[in-house]
Amino acid sequence: MTWLNSAAHARWLEAETDRLINFAAASKVPTGFGWLDNYGKVFADKPTHLWITARMVHSFSVAALLGRPGAGTLVDHGIAALNDVFHDDEFGGWYAEVNDNGPVNNTKSGYQHSFVLLAAASAVAAGRPGAQELLDKALHIADTKFWDHEANMCFDSWNRDFTETEAYRGGNASMHSVEAYLIVADVTGENRWLERALHIAEVLIHQFARNNNYRVFEHFDPEWNPMPEYNTDDRASQFRAYGGTPGHWVEWARLLLHLRAGLEARGLAVPEWLLEDARGLFDAAIRDAWQPDGNPGFVYTVDWEGKPVVTTRIRWVPAEAIGGAAALYIATGEQQYADWYERIWDHARDWFIDYEHGSWKQELDEKGNVTSTVWSGKADIYHLWHCLVVPRLPLAPGLAPAVAAGLLDARISAPGAGR
């Protein structure tokens, strides 16, 4: 028996999920969902961000599928914001930031648009009104603006009217596009989204990361050549940090396994390297980032020799490591991943779960003190679904579609059954 096969552990995950849903409900603002501070209040001086609103729509869609009263109306509120105040009716796509007076940042970010796509697909899975309209618009923009049909990869950003794109391609935006494509494939039945996800993974992981000791490059030029020294002067950047970000390595590990299971479920060819590289990524994150300075937890970033750069501990990293360990255990049945799952959960419980003020602490220094080197407040709950709900599901279909299909805890009641 492991925690991952335990109905008792699933009940604990359920209770923690409810605690987070209740905390996140306070993020509702007229323009979508706001950025919560350490005490669960919306920062009055921050605009409403597209990525937060979209991630909350996704999260509340899962909550609605879990049968949480009130979650559906929160989804509907978020969909209304995405279809209205955030949407650029003239040029298409969504503004990056808005306030009560309209857009305050009208750039079009691939990273943020990937979450609109994820939110829309999850809301469709939840059967919410307006979700299909939102998904149709998001699919059009994803296909015509953010997918480079020549390179078969993703653009990272555009100006408002989609006439100028940055001379930069990002691994982060690409990774979250893969995540969204997997859910889109589930709700539309279109295999082309799986094919695109596979090609992105093959380039970024199997071609580049595998040959770099599984240290994932994050930054690329327009020809998709790695830029390893990018942002060396801004090493603690929120979205474009210098060096390797091991939290992304474990996140990629899980996504590769979802992709593997999705291909298998559709009877499509499944490359052997998907499992091999998932193992390699998870092992590399443990090798480089797990308490390398002698203090508990994962450091935020490392250099290209695997040495710590930003030693801050950030909550989404253990959350993704827990999800990655769970996915590897589900895929392989190997005890080592169940052991890591439990070990990292113990760390998360001791360091990050905030029973006094709600949710999880966002960022800690090496000694466990709350800090804000990279992040402030408790922006959203998106990453936390990957350690709370993913362990209770098979690897395919994806998160919201799997809950919609009634698969929650089905694997736990029948250990070893299907991926």
Sine and cosine of phi, psi and omega as CSV:
sin_phi,cos_phi,sin_psi,cos_psi,sin_omega,cos_omega
0.00,0.00,0.74,-0.67,0.14,-0.99
-0.85,-0.52,0.22,-0.98,0.07,-1.00
-0.84,0.54,-0.59,0.81,-0.08,-1.00
-0.94,0.33,-0.21,0.98,0.09,-1.00
-0.93,-0.36,0.23,0.97,-0.16,-0.99
-0.96,-0.27,0.84,-0.55,0.08,-1.00
-0.90,0.43,-0.54,0.84,0.03,-1.00
-0.90,0.43,-0.67,0.74,0.05,-1.00
-0.91,0.42,-0.63,0.78,0.05,-1.00
-0.86,0.50,-0.59,0.81,0.04,-1.00
-0.92,0.39,-0.60,0.80,0.06,-1.00
-0.91,0.42,-0.69,0.73,0.05,-1.00
-0.86,0.50,-0.63,0.78,0.02,-1.00
-0.88,0.47,-0.71,0.71,-0.01,-1.00
-0.90,0.43,-0.64,0.76,0.02,-1.00
-0.93,0.38,-0.60,0.80,0.06,-1.00
-0.87,0.49,-0.71,0.71,0.01,-1.00
-0.89,0.45,-0.63,0.78,0.02,-1.00
-0.87,0.49,-0.65,0.76,-0.02,-1.00
-0.95,0.31,-0.63,0.77,0.04,-1.00
-0.86,0.51,-0.69,0.72,0.00,-1.00
-0.90,0.44,-0.62,0.78,0.04,-1.00
-0.91,0.41,-0.71,0.70,-0.12,-0.99
-0.93,0.36,-0.42,0.91,-0.04,-1.00
-0.86,0.51,-0.43,0.90,-0.01,-1.00
-0.95,0.31,-0.12,0.99,-0.03,-1.00
-0.99,0.17,-0.13,0.99,-0.04,-1.00
-0.90,0.45,0.81,-0.58,0.08,-1.00
-0.73,-0.68,0.25,-0.97,-0.05,-1.00
-0.83,0.55,-0.48,0.88,-0.07,-1.00
-0.99,-0.15,0.20,0.98,0.02,-1.00
0.68,-0.73,-0.86,-0.51,0.04,-1.00
-0.76,-0.65,0.76,-0.65,-0.10,-1.00
-1.00,-0.02,0.07,-1.00,-0.03,-1.00
-1.00,0.02,0.91,-0.42,-0.04,-1.00
-0.99,0.14,0.58,-0.81,0.07,-1.00
-1.00,0.05,-0.14,-0.99,-0.07,-1.00
-0.91,0.41,-0.24,0.97,-0.06,-1.00
-0.92,-0.39,0.14,0.99,0.07,-1.00
1.00,0.06,0.31,0.95,0.07,-1.00
-0.95,-0.30,0.58,-0.82,0.01,-1.00
-0.95,0.33,0.75,-0.66,0.10,-1.00
-0.87,0.49,0.87,-0.50,-0.03,-1.00
-0.94,0.33,-0.41,0.91,-0.10,-0.99
-1.00,-0.10,0.07,1.00,0.01,-1.00
-0.97,-0.26,0.66,-0.75,0.13,-0.99
-0.93,0.36,0.10,-0.99,0.07,-1.00
-1.00,0.07,0.83,-0.56,-0.10,-1.00
-1.00,-0.10,0.64,-0.77,0.02,-1.00
-0.87,0.50,-0.71,0.71,-0.08,-1.00
-0.90,0.43,-0.59,0.81,0.02,-1.00
-0.94,0.34,-0.73,0.69,0.00,-1.00
-0.87,0.49,-0.70,0.71,0.00,-1.00
-0.91,0.42,-0.67,0.74,-0.01,-1.00
-0.92,0.40,-0.55,0.83,0.06,-1.00
-0.94,0.35,-0.60,0.80,0.07,-1.00
-0.87,0.49,-0.71,0.70,0.07,-1.00
-0.85,0.52,-0.75,0.66,-0.07,-1.00
-0.90,0.44,-0.70,0.72,0.00,-1.00
-0.95,0.32,-0.43,0.90,0.10,-0.99
-0.90,0.44,-0.69,0.72,0.07,-1.00
-0.89,0.46,-0.67,0.74,0.01,-1.00
-0.88,0.47,-0.64,0.77,0.04,-1.00
-0.89,0.45,-0.65,0.76,0.04,-1.00
-0.92,0.39,-0.44,0.90,0.07,-1.00
-0.98,0.18,-0.01,1.00,0.07,-1.00
0.99,0.14,0.50,0.87,0.00,-1.00
-1.00,0.01,0.92,-0.38,0.01,-1.00
-0.83,0.56,0.68,-0.73,0.00,-1.00
1.00,-0.04,-0.37,0.93,-0.03,-1.00
-0.91,0.41,-0.62,0.78,-0.01,-1.00
-0.88,0.47,-0.64,0.76,0.01,-1.00
-0.93,0.37,-0.50,0.87,0.09,-1.00
-0.93,0.36,-0.63,0.77,0.10,-1.00
-0.86,0.51,-0.73,0.68,-0.04,-1.00
-0.88,0.48,-0.63,0.78,0.04,-1.00
-0.88,0.47,-0.70,0.72,0.00,-1.00
-0.92,0.39,-0.64,0.77,0.04,-1.00
-0.88,0.47,-0.67,0.75,0.03,-1.00
-0.87,0.50,-0.66,0.75,0.02,-1.00
-0.91,0.42,-0.66,0.75,-0.01,-1.00
-0.94,0.34,-0.54,0.84,0.03,-1.00
-0.99,0.12,-0.18,0.98,-0.10,-1.00
-0.85,-0.53,-1.00,-0.01,-0.19,-0.98
-0.90,0.44,-0.53,0.85,-0.01,-1.00
-0.99,0.13,-0.38,0.93,-0.15,-0.99
-0.99,0.13,0.70,-0.71,0.06,-1.00
-1.00,0.00,0.99,-0.16,-0.08,-1.00
-0.94,0.35,-0.37,0.93,-0.03,-1.00
-0.99,0.14,-0.75,0.67,-0.10,-0.99
-0.93,-0.36,-0.11,0.99,-0.03,-1.00
1.00,0.08,0.23,-0.97,-0.03,-1.00
0.98,0.17,-0.18,-0.98,-0.13,-0.99
-0.76,-0.65,0.65,-0.76,0.05,-1.00
-0.93,0.38,0.52,-0.86,-0.02,-1.00
-0.96,0.29,-0.58,0.81,-0.05,-1.00
-0.55,-0.83,0.62,-0.79,0.06,-1.00
-0.69,-0.73,0.29,-0.96,0.23,-0.97
-0.70,-0.72,-0.24,-0.97,-0.08,-1.00
-0.90,0.43,-0.31,0.95,-0.03,-1.00
-0.99,-0.16,-0.01,1.00,-0.01,-1.00
0.85,-0.53,-0.32,-0.95,-0.06,-1.00
-0.93,0.37,0.65,-0.76,0.11,-0.99
-0.89,-0.45,-0.17,0.99,0.11,-0.99
-0.56,-0.83,0.95,-0.31,-0.12,-0.99
-0.98,-0.18,0.26,0.97,0.08,-1.00
-0.94,0.33,0.33,-0.94,-0.03,-1.00
-0.90,-0.44,0.96,-0.29,-0.11,-0.99
-0.99,-0.13,0.79,-0.61,0.06,-1.00
-0.89,0.46,-0.64,0.77,0.05,-1.00
-0.84,0.54,-0.76,0.65,-0.05,-1.00
-0.95,0.32,-0.60,0.80,0.02,-1.00
-0.92,0.39,-0.48,0.88,0.05,-1.00
-0.89,0.45,-0.54,0.84,0.02,-1.00
-0.97,0.22,-0.49,0.87,0.13,-0.99
-0.88,0.47,-0.70,0.72,0.03,-1.00
-0.88,0.48,-0.70,0.71,0.03,-1.00
-0.89,0.45,-0.70,0.71,-0.02,-1.00
-0.87,0.49,-0.71,0.70,-0.04,-1.00
-0.90,0.44,-0.70,0.71,0.00,-1.00
-0.90,0.44,-0.66,0.75,0.01,-1.00
-0.92,0.40,-0.62,0.78,0.02,-1.00
-0.93,0.37,-0.57,0.82,0.10,-0.99
-0.90,0.45,-0.69,0.73,0.04,-1.00
-0.86,0.51,-0.54,0.84,0.01,-1.00
-0.99,0.10,-0.07,1.00,0.06,-1.00
0.95,0.32,0.52,0.85,-0.08,-1.00
-1.00,0.07,0.59,-0.80,0.02,-1.00
-0.90,0.44,0.65,-0.76,-0.01,-1.00
1.00,0.09,-0.17,0.99,-0.07,-1.00
-0.94,0.35,-0.66,0.75,-0.02,-1.00
-0.91,0.41,-0.64,0.77,0.07,-1.00
-0.86,0.52,-0.71,0.71,0.01,-1.00
-0.90,0.44,-0.68,0.74,0.00,-1.00
-0.90,0.43,-0.66,0.75,0.00,-1.00
-0.87,0.50,-0.69,0.73,0.02,-1.00
-0.92,0.39,-0.65,0.76,-0.02,-1.00
-0.92,0.40,-0.62,0.78,0.03,-1.00
-0.91,0.42,-0.64,0.77,0.01,-1.00
-0.89,0.46,-0.72,0.70,-0.01,-1.00
-0.93,0.38,-0.65,0.76,0.01,-1.00
-0.87,0.49,-0.63,0.77,-0.07,-1.00
-0.99,0.17,-0.63,0.78,-0.13,-0.99
-0.99,-0.10,-0.35,0.94,-0.07,-1.00
-0.88,-0.47,-0.64,0.77,-0.11,-0.99
-0.98,-0.22,-0.10,1.00,0.11,-0.99
-0.97,-0.23,0.86,-0.51,0.04,-1.00
-1.00,0.10,0.97,-0.23,-0.10,-0.99
-0.94,0.33,-0.28,0.96,0.07,-1.00
-0.99,0.11,-0.73,0.68,-0.01,-1.00
-0.99,0.11,-0.27,0.96,-0.12,-0.99
0.83,0.56,0.67,0.74,0.05,-1.00
-0.62,-0.79,-0.03,-1.00,-0.08,-1.00
-0.99,-0.16,0.65,-0.76,0.28,-0.96
-0.95,0.31,0.41,-0.91,-0.04,-1.00
-0.99,-0.17,-0.59,0.81,-0.08,-1.00
-0.30,-0.95,0.39,-0.92,0.04,-1.00
-0.66,-0.75,0.30,-0.95,0.23,-0.97
-0.98,0.22,-0.03,-1.00,-0.16,-0.99
-0.87,0.50,-0.69,0.73,-0.11,-0.99
-1.00,-0.08,0.24,0.97,0.06,-1.00
0.86,0.51,0.60,0.80,0.05,-1.00
-0.97,-0.26,-0.31,0.95,-0.02,-1.00
-0.73,-0.68,0.82,-0.58,0.07,-1.00
-0.92,-0.39,0.53,-0.85,-0.03,-1.00
-0.93,0.38,0.56,-0.83,0.05,-1.00
-0.98,0.18,0.86,0.51,-0.09,-1.00
-0.38,-0.92,0.62,-0.78,0.14,-0.99
-0.79,-0.61,0.69,-0.73,-0.16,-0.99
-0.91,-0.42,0.71,-0.71,0.09,-1.00
-0.93,0.37,-0.54,0.84,-0.04,-1.00
-0.92,0.39,-0.76,0.65,0.03,-1.00
-0.88,0.48,-0.61,0.79,0.00,-1.00
-0.92,0.40,-0.66,0.75,0.01,-1.00
-0.88,0.48,-0.70,0.71,-0.02,-1.00
-0.96,0.28,-0.39,0.92,0.15,-0.99
-0.92,0.40,-0.67,0.75,0.07,-1.00
-0.84,0.54,-0.72,0.69,0.02,-1.00
-0.84,0.54,-0.73,0.68,-0.02,-1.00
-0.92,0.39,-0.66,0.75,-0.02,-1.00
-0.86,0.51,-0.59,0.80,0.00,-1.00
-0.89,0.46,-0.67,0.75,0.01,-1.00
-0.95,0.30,-0.63,0.78,0.06,-1.00
-0.86,0.51,-0.68,0.74,0.03,-1.00
-0.87,0.50,-0.61,0.79,0.00,-1.00
-0.92,0.39,-0.67,0.74,-0.12,-0.99
-1.00,0.07,-0.37,0.93,0.01,-1.00
-0.98,-0.21,-0.39,0.92,-0.09,-1.00
0.97,0.25,0.19,0.98,-0.05,-1.00
-1.00,-0.04,0.89,-0.47,-0.05,-1.00
-0.94,0.33,-0.31,0.95,-0.04,-1.00
-0.87,0.49,-0.48,0.88,0.01,-1.00
-0.95,0.31,-0.57,0.82,0.12,-0.99
-0.92,0.40,-0.63,0.78,0.01,-1.00
-0.90,0.45,-0.64,0.77,0.05,-1.00
-0.92,0.40,-0.68,0.73,0.03,-1.00
-0.86,0.50,-0.67,0.74,-0.01,-1.00
-0.90,0.44,-0.65,0.76,-0.02,-1.00
-0.92,0.39,-0.67,0.74,0.05,-1.00
-0.86,0.51,-0.74,0.67,-0.01,-1.00
-0.89,0.46,-0.62,0.78,-0.01,-1.00
-0.90,0.44,-0.65,0.76,0.00,-1.00
-0.95,0.32,-0.81,0.58,-0.15,-0.99
-0.96,0.27,-0.58,0.82,-0.07,-1.00
-0.98,-0.20,-0.85,0.52,-0.13,-0.99
-0.95,0.32,-0.55,0.83,0.00,-1.00
-1.00,0.09,-0.79,0.62,-0.12,-0.99
-1.00,-0.02,-0.84,0.54,-0.12,-0.99
-0.91,0.42,-0.67,0.74,-0.01,-1.00
-0.84,0.54,-0.59,0.81,0.00,-1.00
-1.00,-0.01,0.20,0.98,0.04,-1.00
-0.78,-0.63,0.63,0.78,-0.03,-1.00
0.83,0.56,0.51,0.86,0.00,-1.00
0.89,0.46,0.36,0.93,0.19,-0.98
-1.00,0.07,0.92,-0.39,-0.18,-0.98
-0.98,0.20,0.82,-0.58,0.14,-0.99
-0.94,0.34,0.67,-0.75,-0.03,-1.00
-0.97,-0.26,-0.41,0.91,-0.20,-0.98
-0.79,-0.61,0.69,-0.72,-0.10,-1.00
-0.65,-0.76,0.41,-0.91,0.14,-0.99
-0.99,0.10,0.05,-1.00,-0.07,-1.00
-0.89,0.46,-0.32,0.95,0.06,-1.00
-1.00,-0.07,0.17,0.99,0.00,-1.00
0.90,0.44,0.64,0.77,0.22,-0.98
-1.00,-0.09,0.75,-0.66,-0.01,-1.00
-0.87,0.50,0.58,-0.81,0.10,-1.00
-0.88,-0.48,0.99,0.16,-0.14,-0.99
-0.91,0.42,-0.37,0.93,-0.02,-1.00
-0.99,-0.15,0.16,0.99,0.00,-1.00
-0.86,0.52,0.70,-0.72,0.04,-1.00
0.88,0.47,0.52,0.85,0.05,-1.00
-0.90,0.44,-0.33,0.94,0.03,-1.00
-1.00,-0.06,-0.03,1.00,0.02,-1.00
-0.67,-0.74,0.91,0.41,-0.23,-0.97
-0.94,0.33,-0.35,0.94,-0.03,-1.00
-0.97,-0.26,0.46,0.89,0.00,-1.00
-0.84,0.54,0.61,-0.79,-0.02,-1.00
-0.91,0.41,-0.68,0.74,-0.12,-0.99
-0.90,-0.43,-0.26,0.97,-0.03,-1.00
-0.69,-0.72,0.84,0.54,-0.05,-1.00
-0.92,0.40,0.51,-0.86,0.09,-1.00
-0.92,0.38,0.55,-0.84,0.14,-0.99
0.98,0.19,-0.42,-0.91,-0.01,-1.00
-1.00,-0.05,0.59,-0.80,0.01,-1.00
-0.90,-0.45,1.00,-0.04,-0.11,-0.99
-0.84,0.54,-0.43,0.90,0.09,-1.00
-0.86,0.51,-0.55,0.83,0.07,-1.00
-0.95,0.31,-0.48,0.88,-0.01,-1.00
-0.91,0.42,-0.70,0.71,0.01,-1.00
-0.95,0.30,-0.50,0.87,0.08,-1.00
-0.92,0.39,-0.69,0.72,0.08,-1.00
-0.87,0.49,-0.65,0.76,0.00,-1.00
-0.83,0.56,-0.72,0.69,0.01,-1.00
-0.91,0.42,-0.69,0.72,-0.03,-1.00
-0.89,0.45,-0.61,0.79,0.05,-1.00
-0.88,0.48,-0.59,0.81,-0.02,-1.00
-0.97,0.25,-0.57,0.82,0.14,-0.99
-0.89,0.45,-0.67,0.74,0.01,-1.00
-0.89,0.46,-0.70,0.71,0.03,-1.00
-0.84,0.53,-0.73,0.69,-0.02,-1.00
-0.93,0.37,-0.60,0.80,0.02,-1.00
-0.91,0.41,-0.67,0.74,0.06,-1.00
-0.89,0.46,-0.70,0.71,-0.01,-1.00
-0.88,0.47,-0.66,0.75,-0.04,-1.00
-0.90,0.44,-0.46,0.89,-0.02,-1.00
-1.00,-0.10,0.06,1.00,0.00,-1.00
0.95,0.30,0.38,0.93,0.01,-1.00
-1.00,-0.03,0.31,-0.95,0.01,-1.00
-0.88,0.47,0.70,-0.71,-0.04,-1.00
-0.89,-0.45,0.96,-0.28,0.02,-1.00
-0.89,0.46,0.68,-0.74,0.00,-1.00
-0.89,0.46,-0.48,0.88,-0.09,-1.00
-0.92,0.38,-0.30,0.95,0.01,-1.00
-0.86,0.51,-0.72,0.69,0.05,-1.00
-0.95,0.30,-0.68,0.74,-0.01,-1.00
-0.85,0.52,-0.71,0.70,-0.05,-1.00
-0.96,0.28,-0.52,0.85,0.09,-1.00
-0.88,0.48,-0.69,0.73,0.07,-1.00
-0.87,0.49,-0.73,0.68,-0.06,-1.00
-0.88,0.48,-0.66,0.76,0.00,-1.00
-0.91,0.42,-0.72,0.70,-0.01,-1.00
-0.90,0.44,-0.71,0.71,-0.01,-1.00
-0.89,0.46,-0.61,0.80,0.00,-1.00
-0.92,0.40,-0.62,0.79,0.03,-1.00
-0.90,0.43,-0.66,0.75,0.06,-1.00
-0.90,0.43,-0.71,0.71,-0.03,-1.00
-0.85,0.52,-0.73,0.68,-0.14,-0.99
-1.00,-0.03,-0.57,0.82,-0.29,-0.96
-0.92,-0.40,-0.26,0.97,-0.04,-1.00
-0.99,0.15,0.94,-0.33,0.01,-1.00
0.65,0.76,0.77,0.64,0.02,-1.00
-0.94,0.33,-0.34,0.94,0.01,-1.00
-0.99,-0.13,0.16,0.99,0.02,-1.00
1.00,0.05,-0.05,1.00,0.03,-1.00
-0.97,-0.26,0.44,-0.90,-0.08,-1.00
-0.88,0.47,0.48,-0.88,0.17,-0.98
1.00,-0.06,-0.05,-1.00,-0.04,-1.00
-1.00,-0.09,0.72,-0.69,0.18,-0.98
-0.96,0.26,0.37,-0.93,-0.09,-1.00
-0.96,0.27,-0.74,0.68,-0.03,-1.00
-0.66,-0.75,0.36,-0.93,0.05,-1.00
-0.70,-0.71,0.30,-0.95,0.07,-1.00
-1.00,0.04,-0.14,-0.99,-0.12,-0.99
-0.99,0.15,0.01,1.00,0.19,-0.98
-0.97,-0.24,0.02,1.00,0.02,-1.00
1.00,0.04,0.22,0.97,0.00,-1.00
-1.00,0.02,0.60,-0.80,-0.03,-1.00
-0.86,0.51,0.64,-0.77,0.10,-1.00
-0.92,-0.38,-0.92,0.40,0.10,-1.00
-0.97,-0.23,0.93,-0.38,-0.13,-0.99
-1.00,0.01,0.01,1.00,0.10,-0.99
-0.80,0.60,0.61,-0.79,0.10,-1.00
-0.99,-0.15,0.84,-0.55,-0.06,-1.00
-0.87,-0.49,0.67,-0.75,-0.25,-0.97
-0.89,0.45,-0.54,0.84,-0.09,-1.00
-0.93,0.37,-0.35,0.94,-0.03,-1.00
-0.94,0.35,-0.80,0.60,0.08,-1.00
-0.90,0.44,-0.53,0.85,0.05,-1.00
-0.87,0.49,-0.70,0.72,0.01,-1.00
-0.95,0.30,-0.54,0.84,0.04,-1.00
-0.92,0.40,-0.61,0.79,0.07,-1.00
-0.89,0.45,-0.71,0.71,0.03,-1.00
-0.89,0.45,-0.64,0.77,0.03,-1.00
-0.90,0.43,-0.68,0.73,0.04,-1.00
-0.89,0.45,-0.66,0.75,0.03,-1.00
-0.88,0.48,-0.71,0.70,-0.02,-1.00
-0.89,0.46,-0.67,0.75,0.01,-1.00
-0.92,0.40,-0.60,0.80,0.06,-1.00
-0.92,0.40,-0.69,0.72,0.00,-1.00
-0.88,0.48,-0.63,0.78,-0.04,-1.00
-0.97,0.25,-0.53,0.85,-0.14,-0.99
-0.90,-0.45,-0.43,0.90,-0.10,-1.00
0.95,0.30,0.22,0.98,-0.08,-1.00
-0.99,0.11,0.72,-0.70,-0.10,-1.00
-0.88,0.47,-0.53,0.85,-0.05,-1.00
-0.84,0.54,-0.57,0.82,-0.02,-1.00
-0.98,0.21,-0.56,0.83,0.11,-0.99
-0.90,0.44,-0.62,0.79,0.02,-1.00
-0.91,0.42,-0.69,0.72,0.04,-1.00
-0.91,0.42,-0.62,0.79,0.05,-1.00
-0.82,0.57,-0.74,0.67,-0.04,-1.00
-0.94,0.33,-0.64,0.77,-0.02,-1.00
-0.90,0.43,-0.68,0.73,-0.02,-1.00
-0.95,0.32,-0.57,0.82,0.08,-1.00
-0.88,0.47,-0.66,0.75,0.04,-1.00
-0.85,0.53,-0.69,0.73,0.03,-1.00
-0.89,0.45,-0.71,0.71,-0.02,-1.00
-0.88,0.47,-0.66,0.75,0.01,-1.00
-0.90,0.43,-0.66,0.75,-0.07,-1.00
-0.97,0.26,-0.52,0.85,-0.12,-0.99
-0.96,-0.27,-0.65,0.76,-0.26,-0.97
-0.96,-0.29,-0.58,0.81,-0.07,-1.00
-0.91,0.42,0.80,-0.59,-0.11,-0.99
-0.94,-0.34,1.00,-0.02,-0.01,-1.00
-0.97,0.24,-0.29,0.96,-0.01,-1.00
-0.99,0.16,-0.72,0.69,-0.11,-0.99
-0.92,-0.38,-0.06,1.00,0.06,-1.00
0.98,-0.18,0.39,-0.92,0.03,-1.00
0.83,0.56,-0.54,-0.84,0.07,-1.00
-0.89,-0.46,0.55,-0.84,0.14,-0.99
-0.89,0.46,0.69,-0.73,-0.11,-0.99
-0.97,0.23,-0.67,0.74,-0.13,-0.99
-0.50,-0.86,0.65,-0.76,-0.02,-1.00
-0.73,-0.68,0.45,-0.89,0.15,-0.99
-0.99,0.12,-0.08,-1.00,-0.10,-0.99
-0.89,0.46,-0.33,0.94,-0.02,-1.00
-0.98,-0.21,0.04,1.00,0.05,-1.00
1.00,-0.08,0.18,0.98,0.03,-1.00
-1.00,0.04,0.65,-0.76,0.02,-1.00
-0.89,0.45,0.74,-0.68,0.01,-1.00
-0.61,-0.79,-0.03,-1.00,-0.03,-1.00
-0.56,-0.83,0.70,0.71,0.04,-1.00
-0.88,0.47,-0.67,0.74,-0.03,-1.00
-0.93,-0.37,-0.74,0.67,-0.10,-0.99
-0.83,-0.56,0.48,-0.88,0.15,-0.99
-0.84,-0.54,0.52,-0.86,0.06,-1.00
0.95,0.30,-0.30,-0.95,-0.05,-1.00
-0.75,-0.66,0.97,0.25,-0.27,-0.96
-0.79,0.62,-0.77,0.64,-0.04,-1.00
-0.39,-0.92,-0.13,-0.99,-0.05,-1.00
-0.87,-0.49,0.18,0.98,-0.12,-0.99
-0.81,0.59,-0.82,0.58,-0.07,-1.00
-0.88,0.47,-0.47,0.88,-0.11,-0.99
-0.94,0.33,-0.35,0.94,0.11,-0.99
-0.89,0.46,-0.45,0.90,-0.10,-0.99
-0.97,0.24,-0.25,0.97,0.12,-0.99
-0.95,-0.33,-0.17,0.99,-0.05,-1.00
-0.96,-0.27,-0.59,0.81,-0.07,-1.00
-0.95,-0.32,-0.67,0.74,0.00,-1.00
-0.80,0.60,-0.67,0.74,-0.01,-1.00
-0.89,0.46,-0.21,0.98,-0.04,-1.00
-0.98,-0.18,0.13,0.99,-0.10,-0.99
-0.80,-0.60,0.30,-0.95,0.23,-0.97
-0.95,0.32,0.11,-0.99,-0.05,-1.00
-0.99,0.14,-0.28,0.96,0.10,-1.00
-0.56,-0.83,0.62,-0.78,-0.03,1.00
-0.94,0.35,-0.04,-1.00,-0.05,-1.00
-0.95,0.31,-0.07,-1.00,-0.24,-0.97
-0.79,0.62,-0.94,0.33,-0.05,-1.00
-0.90,0.44,-0.70,0.71,0.04,-1.00
-0.87,0.50,-0.56,0.83,0.01,-1.00
-0.93,0.38,-0.67,0.74,0.05,-1.00
-0.91,0.42,-0.65,0.76,0.02,-1.00
-0.88,0.47,-0.52,0.86,0.00,-1.00
-0.99,0.15,0.04,1.00,0.04,-1.00
0.98,0.22,0.44,0.90,-0.09,-1.00
-1.00,-0.09,0.04,1.00,0.01,-1.00
-0.87,0.49,0.84,-0.55,0.04,-1.00
0.93,0.36,0.09,1.00,0.04,-1.00
-0.90,0.44,-0.62,0.79,0.02,-1.00
-0.92,0.39,-0.59,0.81,-0.04,-1.00
-0.94,0.35,-0.61,0.79,0.00,-1.00
-0.96,0.29,-0.31,0.95,0.05,-1.00
-0.69,-0.72,0.96,0.29,-0.09,-1.00
-0.79,0.61,0.69,-0.73,0.04,-1.00
1.00,0.04,-0.08,1.00,-0.01,-1.00
-0.98,0.18,0.80,-0.60,0.17,-0.98
0.60,0.80,0.43,-0.90,0.10,-0.99
-0.94,-0.33,0.00,0.00,0.00,0.00
